[in-house]
Amino acid sequence: MILVWVDQSGGTPDPLSLEALTFARGLAGSSGVPLEAVAVGGDAMADRLSAFGVQTVHAVWDERLADFAPAAWGQCVVDVIGASSPQAVLAAGSDRGNEVMAHVAAKTDLPMAANCTEVEPGDAYVVTRLRWGGSLLEEARLSGTVKLLTVAPHALAAEEAPAASEPAVNHVAPTLSDADLRVRVTGREEPVGGVSLANARVVVGGGRGVGSQDGFRSLDDLAALLGGAVGVSRAVTSLGWRPHAEQIGQTGMRIAPDLYIACGISGAIQHIVGCKAAKKILAINTDPQAPILAHADYAVIGDLQKVVPAVTEEIRRLQRG
């Protein structure tokens, strides 16, 4: 069988984990084996995963796992591997997914391939994966009694199975040591209000070309008007204009909005890695040779501090009728 580790928050599966389930369902189908999932959070996850064709949910619960603990969550996966001997274990190629699977690999002494976009099953899997920030595709062979891999974010869209399943639930009591719980989340401080950058349908991005911290006011206004979120390039966070939580790119958030409006962003490959899954990209830049224009669907060559307020005012005019 193919096993997927499903990340979750508050009992809701992470969207990237649903992409990994979709990816794994195709792999399970081509291999002629069932699709199963392991999730921390008890029986509630079974209902949420039934639409994705999961046939068995290995539901792990321990009060010490109420929040993220990477080594402990990795041990939960190891326990399920030992009890069920899967052909492969997959997870989303998110920060948390890669971290948990790295612990699984270390605990089982198995190789792991990260950020895969394609898999051809066999005695050894032939995997295609992203390297060097997405600028290179590598074809590699993944061996091992159990293949461990993560799925590159937005390598494919999350899609429900043609017919929902009624998954069996296998309750798992994890075998955790004190060392497994040495690193864990003990509290959270959530941002007040606003739209999540990870889930926003519209993202207004700002780079060094915005000019200053105050220069982001026009971007904030446009994002609010469109019901979206503001994201930034690494240069902006390095200058201290905006927090790292808003950074888009290889070392920040990877987004997949319906529309990404990139303002004053040159388009270094590290940033493109984070925004290339956007359905449409509009670039606003004074430089007609800026690299981001090669990735944009639409472009406006001009001063963003004149263009963005003009766009905002036009949208308001249209809304007023």
Backbone torsions as a table, in degrees:
resi	resn	phi	psi	omega
1	MET	NA	161.9	176.0
2	ILE	-104.3	128.5	-177.7
3	LEU	-111.8	137.4	178.6
4	VAL	-121.9	128.2	171.1
5	TRP	-83.1	122.5	-176.5
6	VAL	-105.0	115.7	174.7
7	ASP	-75.7	153.0	-179.4
8	GLN	-154.6	161.0	175.6
9	SER	-141.3	120.5	-179.1
10	GLY	63.2	27.4	180.0
11	GLY	84.4	1.4	179.8
12	THR	-105.5	125.0	-179.6
13	PRO	-60.5	140.3	176.3
14	ASP	-65.8	136.8	-179.8
15	PRO	-55.4	-36.0	179.0
16	LEU	-69.0	-30.2	175.5
17	SER	-68.5	-32.2	176.0
18	LEU	-68.3	-33.9	173.2
19	GLU	-63.9	-42.7	179.6
20	ALA	-63.7	-37.4	176.8
21	LEU	-63.5	-41.1	178.0
22	THR	-62.5	-44.5	177.9
23	PHE	-60.7	-47.0	-177.3
24	ALA	-67.5	-32.6	178.7
25	ARG	-62.1	-40.6	176.3
26	GLY	-64.4	-40.3	178.7
27	LEU	-65.6	-42.5	178.8
28	ALA	-63.8	-39.9	179.3
29	GLY	-63.8	-43.8	-179.3
30	SER	-70.9	-23.5	179.7
31	SER	-93.3	-9.9	179.9
32	GLY	69.0	35.2	-179.1
33	VAL	-128.8	159.7	-179.7
34	PRO	-72.7	160.3	176.4
35	LEU	-105.9	126.4	179.0
36	GLU	-129.7	163.7	-177.7
37	ALA	-136.9	149.8	172.5
38	VAL	-120.1	131.1	-175.9
39	ALA	-146.2	138.3	173.1
40	VAL	-84.4	127.3	178.6
41	GLY	142.2	2.6	175.3
42	GLY	80.8	-164.1	-171.2
43	ASP	-66.1	-25.3	-173.7
44	ALA	-57.8	-30.0	-177.9
45	MET	-66.8	-27.9	-177.8
46	ALA	-59.4	-43.4	179.7
47	ASP	-62.5	-39.8	-176.6
48	ARG	-73.7	-24.8	-177.1
49	LEU	-95.4	-8.6	-177.4
50	SER	-61.2	-33.4	-177.3
51	ALA	-68.8	-15.5	-176.2
52	PHE	-102.2	14.4	173.1
53	GLY	81.4	16.0	178.8
54	VAL	-72.8	130.4	-176.7
55	GLN	-95.6	-26.7	175.8
56	THR	-141.9	134.1	174.7
57	VAL	-111.4	120.6	175.1
58	HIS	-88.6	99.2	-172.9
59	ALA	-90.7	115.6	-178.0
60	VAL	-102.5	132.7	173.7
61	TRP	-144.3	134.8	174.8
62	ASP	-157.4	131.8	-175.4
63	GLU	-58.8	-21.1	178.0
64	ARG	-76.5	-9.0	-178.9
65	LEU	-105.1	23.0	-177.9
66	ALA	-62.2	-26.2	177.0
67	ASP	-135.6	176.0	-169.5
68	PHE	-62.0	127.5	174.9
69	ALA	-141.5	95.8	-167.2
70	PRO	-56.7	-46.9	-179.0
71	ALA	-67.6	-38.2	179.7
72	ALA	-68.6	-43.0	177.4
73	TRP	-64.9	-35.0	175.3
74	GLY	-63.6	-39.1	178.1
75	GLN	-63.8	-34.9	176.7
76	CYS	-60.1	-42.8	178.2
77	VAL	-64.5	-42.1	178.8
78	VAL	-59.9	-41.6	178.6
79	ASP	-60.1	-42.2	-179.8
80	VAL	-69.1	-38.5	177.0
81	ILE	-58.6	-45.4	-178.8
82	GLY	-63.7	-32.0	-177.0
83	ALA	-87.0	-24.3	-171.5
84	SER	-123.4	-9.5	176.9
85	SER	48.5	64.2	179.2
86	PRO	-70.8	159.1	174.1
87	GLN	-72.0	-37.1	-178.7
88	ALA	-153.7	154.9	175.0
89	VAL	-125.1	127.4	-178.6
90	LEU	-120.0	156.6	172.6
91	ALA	-151.6	165.5	175.6
92	ALA	-67.2	145.0	177.8
93	GLY	-82.8	42.0	175.7
94	SER	-84.9	175.3	176.5
95	ASP	-57.4	-46.3	-178.1
96	ARG	-71.1	-40.7	-180.0
97	GLY	-62.6	-45.5	179.0
98	ASN	-65.4	-35.8	-179.3
99	GLU	-68.9	-46.3	179.3
100	VAL	-61.6	-44.9	-177.9
101	MET	-68.9	-28.6	174.3
102	ALA	-64.5	-39.1	175.7
103	HIS	-65.5	-39.8	178.0
104	VAL	-61.0	-45.5	180.0
105	ALA	-61.1	-42.5	-179.2
106	ALA	-66.6	-39.9	-177.7
107	LYS	-72.6	-30.3	-177.2
108	THR	-101.3	-7.4	-176.8
109	ASP	58.4	41.7	177.9
110	LEU	-113.3	149.4	176.6
111	PRO	-74.2	154.6	178.9
112	MET	-134.0	139.7	174.2
113	ALA	-110.5	124.1	-176.6
114	ALA	-100.4	151.1	172.2
115	ASN	57.9	51.9	179.8
116	CYS	-83.1	144.8	176.3
117	THR	-112.9	-21.8	178.2
118	GLU	-146.4	150.2	176.9
119	VAL	-140.7	131.8	172.8
120	GLU	-112.6	111.7	-175.0
121	PRO	-71.4	158.4	178.8
122	GLY	170.8	-170.4	176.1
123	ASP	-55.7	-40.8	168.0
124	ALA	-118.4	134.3	177.5
125	TYR	-74.1	138.1	169.4
126	VAL	-98.1	114.7	-174.3
127	VAL	-115.4	144.5	170.0
128	THR	-108.4	127.9	-176.6
129	ARG	-139.6	157.4	-179.5
130	LEU	-79.9	134.4	175.3
131	ARG	-131.8	163.5	176.6
132	TRP	49.9	51.3	175.6
133	GLY	67.0	23.8	178.3
134	GLY	90.3	0.5	-179.7
135	SER	-83.5	-9.2	-177.1
136	LEU	-138.2	136.7	172.4
137	LEU	-103.5	125.8	-178.6
138	GLU	-110.4	133.2	171.9
139	GLU	-101.2	126.4	-175.4
140	ALA	-139.5	162.8	176.0
141	ARG	-107.5	130.5	-177.7
142	LEU	-113.9	113.4	180.0
143	SER	-105.9	-179.0	179.4
144	GLY	126.2	152.8	178.2
145	THR	-63.5	-31.9	172.5
146	VAL	-129.7	125.9	-179.8
147	LYS	-85.4	129.1	178.5
148	LEU	-110.7	128.8	178.4
149	LEU	-156.1	156.6	173.4
150	THR	-117.7	153.0	-175.4
151	VAL	-99.8	127.0	-179.3
152	ALA	-56.6	133.9	178.6
153	PRO	-55.1	132.6	176.5
154	HIS	63.7	24.6	173.7
155	ALA	-66.3	-26.3	173.3
156	LEU	-156.3	162.5	-179.7
157	ALA	-81.5	147.9	175.2
158	ALA	-70.5	127.0	-179.9
159	GLU	-134.0	134.4	176.6
160	GLU	-69.6	156.2	178.5
161	ALA	-69.2	155.4	178.5
162	PRO	-55.4	-34.0	177.8
163	ALA	-135.2	134.6	179.8
164	ALA	-68.9	148.6	177.6
165	SER	-100.1	170.0	171.2
166	GLU	-118.9	83.2	-171.1
167	PRO	-66.2	142.0	169.9
168	ALA	-73.5	153.0	-179.8
169	VAL	-116.8	122.6	176.9
170	ASN	-109.5	114.0	-178.6
171	HIS	-80.9	130.4	-175.5
172	VAL	-117.5	126.5	173.1
173	ALA	-99.7	107.7	-173.4
174	PRO	-69.9	152.3	176.4
175	THR	-102.1	95.3	-173.0
176	LEU	-109.6	140.8	174.9
177	SER	-104.3	168.2	176.7
178	ASP	-61.2	-34.3	-179.9
179	ALA	-64.4	-33.8	179.2
180	ASP	-64.3	-26.5	-175.3
181	LEU	-103.4	11.1	-178.1
182	ARG	-64.8	-35.1	178.3
183	VAL	-115.1	118.7	178.7
184	ARG	-160.9	158.1	177.3
185	VAL	-80.2	126.3	-179.4
186	THR	-110.5	-11.1	178.7
187	GLY	-169.3	161.8	-178.6
188	ARG	-135.7	147.0	173.4
189	GLU	-126.7	100.7	-175.2
190	GLU	-80.9	145.8	175.1
191	PRO	-64.2	148.9	-177.6
192	VAL	-85.9	122.0	174.2
193	GLY	64.8	-171.3	177.2
194	GLY	82.8	170.6	-179.9
195	VAL	-101.2	138.0	179.5
196	SER	-64.3	131.1	178.2
197	LEU	-61.0	-36.1	-177.3
198	ALA	-66.1	-30.2	-173.5
199	ASN	-113.7	0.7	-176.2
200	ALA	-65.2	138.1	177.4
201	ARG	-80.1	-22.6	175.4
202	VAL	-129.6	130.7	176.7
203	VAL	-125.4	129.7	174.8
204	VAL	-104.4	113.5	-176.1
205	GLY	-101.1	145.6	178.5
206	GLY	-129.1	140.0	178.3
207	GLY	-118.7	-164.0	-179.7
208	ARG	-56.2	-30.2	-178.6
209	GLY	-65.4	-12.0	175.9
210	VAL	-64.8	-28.7	170.7
211	GLY	98.4	-34.0	-177.4
212	SER	-169.9	172.1	176.1
213	GLN	-61.9	-42.9	179.6
214	ASP	-65.2	-25.5	-179.1
215	GLY	-64.0	-15.2	-179.1
216	PHE	-79.4	-6.7	-178.7
217	ARG	-59.6	-41.2	-179.4
218	SER	-67.4	-33.0	178.1
219	LEU	-71.5	-39.7	176.6
220	ASP	-60.7	-42.2	-179.4
221	ASP	-62.3	-44.8	-178.7
222	LEU	-66.3	-43.2	179.0
223	ALA	-61.6	-43.2	179.2
224	ALA	-63.2	-40.1	-179.3
225	LEU	-64.7	-34.6	-178.1
226	LEU	-92.3	3.0	-178.8
227	GLY	67.7	31.5	-176.0
228	GLY	-114.7	-162.1	-177.9
229	ALA	-130.5	159.3	177.4
230	VAL	-100.5	134.1	174.1
231	GLY	-124.7	166.3	-175.7
232	VAL	-141.1	165.4	174.4
233	SER	-86.8	169.4	-179.4
234	ARG	-63.5	-33.9	-179.7
235	ALA	-59.3	-36.5	-178.9
236	VAL	-66.9	-43.6	179.2
237	THR	-69.1	-35.0	178.7
238	SER	-64.2	-33.0	178.2
239	LEU	-80.0	-8.9	179.0
240	GLY	80.3	15.2	-178.7
241	TRP	-76.1	-34.0	-178.5
242	ARG	-141.5	159.7	-177.2
243	PRO	-73.9	156.8	179.8
244	HIS	-61.0	-28.0	-179.2
245	ALA	-59.4	-19.7	-179.4
246	GLU	-96.3	0.0	-174.9
247	GLN	-73.5	133.7	176.3
248	ILE	-107.8	133.3	176.9
249	GLY	145.4	-170.2	-176.7
250	GLN	-58.6	-38.9	179.7
251	THR	-103.7	15.9	178.0
252	GLY	-131.8	-142.0	-178.3
253	MET	-84.8	143.3	170.9
254	ARG	-105.9	122.1	-171.4
255	ILE	-114.2	160.1	178.0
256	ALA	-144.9	57.0	-178.2
257	PRO	-76.5	169.6	172.8
258	ASP	-68.2	-35.4	-178.8
259	LEU	-140.1	129.7	173.8
260	TYR	-117.6	119.7	179.2
261	ILE	-103.7	106.4	-175.3
262	ALA	-97.1	113.3	-174.4
263	CYS	-110.6	117.3	177.1
264	GLY	65.1	30.7	-179.7
265	ILE	-110.9	126.2	-176.4
266	SER	-70.4	-38.1	178.0
267	GLY	101.5	40.9	174.3
268	ALA	-61.0	151.9	-174.5
269	ILE	-57.3	-33.6	-179.9
270	GLN	-63.0	-32.8	178.6
271	HIS	-78.8	-39.6	-179.8
272	ILE	-59.8	-35.9	176.6
273	VAL	-54.1	-37.5	-175.8
274	GLY	-81.1	-20.4	-173.7
275	CYS	-120.3	-1.8	-172.5
276	LYS	-67.9	-15.0	178.1
277	ALA	-82.5	-3.2	177.1
278	ALA	-62.1	140.4	-179.6
279	LYS	-67.2	-39.0	176.7
280	LYS	-137.5	142.5	178.0
281	ILE	-124.6	127.1	173.4
282	LEU	-111.4	121.5	179.9
283	ALA	-106.0	132.7	175.0
284	ILE	-118.7	115.3	-172.5
285	ASN	-156.1	146.2	177.2
286	THR	-79.1	-17.1	-175.9
287	ASP	-98.6	110.8	179.7
288	PRO	-68.9	-9.7	178.5
289	GLN	-103.9	8.1	-179.4
290	ALA	-59.3	133.7	-177.2
291	PRO	-55.8	-30.0	-176.6
292	ILE	-64.2	-24.0	-179.6
293	LEU	-64.4	-24.9	178.0
294	ALA	-70.6	-18.2	-178.9
295	HIS	-106.0	-7.7	-173.9
296	ALA	-85.3	147.1	172.5
297	ASP	-82.7	-32.4	179.7
298	TYR	-137.8	152.6	179.0
299	ALA	-144.5	144.3	171.6
300	VAL	-122.5	119.0	178.0
301	ILE	-92.3	108.2	-177.5
302	GLY	175.6	176.7	-179.7
303	ASP	-74.9	116.9	-176.6
304	LEU	-60.5	-28.9	-178.9
305	GLN	-74.5	-10.4	170.9
306	LYS	-102.1	-39.5	-176.2
307	VAL	-69.8	-47.5	-175.4
308	VAL	-63.3	-48.5	176.4
309	PRO	-60.5	-35.1	179.0
310	ALA	-66.1	-41.3	177.0
311	VAL	-64.3	-43.4	179.7
312	THR	-60.7	-45.4	-179.7
313	GLU	-64.5	-38.7	179.6
314	GLU	-66.1	-39.9	177.7
315	ILE	-63.8	-41.9	178.7
316	ARG	-63.3	-39.7	179.5
317	ARG	-62.8	-42.7	-179.8
318	LEU	-67.3	-36.1	178.6
319	GLN	-67.8	-34.1	178.0
320	ARG	-70.5	-18.0	179.9
321	GLY	81.1	NA	NA
